[in-house]
C-alpha cells in the first residue's frame, strides 16, 4: 500500500483554505454582480481584499482537532471509541469561537489559543443552532432535517485520518456531519468526500477514487439524491465548455449534495490546472466559499503541492495553523509517531 505523502495532506487542507478564501469574497453575490465587480471573467485571482478563510476552514480545523485528540487519548489511555463525543466537543469549541459559551467541552488545546480562529465569518445557521442545542445528532437519531453543506465542507480531515480504509472514512465522515445535519444528503455527501480524500491521498486516480466512493454511497439508505447530483456533475463535465452558467446547472451549493457535486465538476473540468479549477469552483451565484473549499480539498489530496499556484502560497489567513494541523495529522496517522509533550499539549487526549 502506498503511504500518503505529507504534501498531499498539507495540500488537501491548504488548497481547501485557498478555495474558501477565493469564494468567501463573493459568497453572497449573484453572477451578474460578480461580473460587474470583477469583469466578464468574474473573480480571476486571489485579491488582497479577499484572503480571509471562513467557517469552512475553521470547522475543518476543528474536525482535525477531534481526530488528533481521539488518537492521542486512545494511545495514551487505551480508551478507543470516544470519537463521537470528542468530535462533538471540538465543534462546541468552534461554536465558542463564534461567541457562544463553551459549555461541556474542555477549553484546552491549540485551536482555542489562536485569536485568528475567533473571527466570525458567516457561520452556517444549521451548525450554530444544532450545536447551541447542546445535543449531538447521529445518523440513527437525526437532530434536524437539514442538508446544508456545513457537514461536507468540514469533512476532509476524516479522509486523511482514515486514509487506509475508505469505508471507515465514509462512515466517520457521515457520523461527523450527522452531529449537526440530519438529512441523508447532508451527511452522505460528507461521507463521500472523506472516502474520496482517503483514496486520493493513497495515490488512486480520480476515476478510481470516485468508483470506490460511489460504491460506498450506493450501500447507504437514501443515497439517491446525492448520487444523482454527482452523476449530473459528471455528465455536465463531459458536455460543452466549462462556464459559470454550466456550474450553476449543477446547483447552487447551499446543500451538501450540490456543494460536493459542484466541487467535483470543477476538478473534473480542470484536474491539472488548479488556478482554473478553483476559480471555476467559486464563480457562481451560490455558496462559493464552500464549493471552493471542497474543490481545494479534492484537488490537494490528488495533486499535493501542485494544487496551489505558487503566487497563492501563504497568502491566505489561517495558513500556518492549517499547515501545522495537516502536518500533525500526517505525523500521527501516517508516520505513527507518538505524541511528545508538545504535541500532547496541542491535542490533549484527556
Ligand atoms: Mg464559509
Boltz pocket constraint, residues with backbone or C-beta under 6 A from the ligand:
constraints:
  - pocket:
      binder: B
      contacts: [[A, 24], [A, 54], [A, 55], [A, 56], [A, 121], [A, 122], [A, 289], [A, 290]]
      max_distance: 6.0
